[in-house]
Amino acid sequence: MINIGQSIREELARQERTVSWLAKKLNCTRAVVYRIMAKNSIDTAMLARISVVLGRNFFSELSAEIGRRLDGKER
């Protein structure tokens, strides 16, 4: 399964954005962002907010992963 924290970290780096920038956009602390990036999974409401801020639909990636598993391509 996709490690969503790692995906967020990679997208942040790809955009050359800082943890401080993301924390400000999410109206939270840097510590919260670091905790999010350390997790395999996060709250869907927070993932929606992060998706909007970063302009990347993490839900579609998770959905594609589930689809592959349901199709038996990955177990």
Secondary structure in CASP SS format (residue, H / E / C, confidence):
PFRMAT SS
TARGET T0000
AUTHOR 0000-0000-0000
METHOD secondary structure of the structure
MODEL  1
M C 1.00
I C 1.00
N C 1.00
I H 1.00
G H 1.00
Q H 1.00
S H 1.00
I H 1.00
R H 1.00
E H 1.00
E H 1.00
L H 1.00
A H 1.00
R H 1.00
Q C 1.00
E C 1.00
R C 1.00
T C 1.00
V H 1.00
S H 1.00
W H 1.00
L H 1.00
A H 1.00
K H 1.00
K H 1.00
L H 1.00
N C 1.00
C C 1.00
T C 1.00
R H 1.00
A H 1.00
V H 1.00
V H 1.00
Y H 1.00
R H 1.00
I H 1.00
M H 1.00
A C 1.00
K C 1.00
N C 1.00
S C 1.00
I C 1.00
D C 1.00
T H 1.00
A H 1.00
M H 1.00
L H 1.00
A H 1.00
R H 1.00
I H 1.00
S H 1.00
V H 1.00
V H 1.00
L H 1.00
G C 1.00
R C 1.00
N C 1.00
F H 1.00
F H 1.00
S H 1.00
E H 1.00
L H 1.00
S H 1.00
A H 1.00
E H 1.00
I H 1.00
G H 1.00
R H 1.00
R H 1.00
L H 1.00
D C 1.00
G C 1.00
K C 1.00
E C 1.00
R C 1.00
END
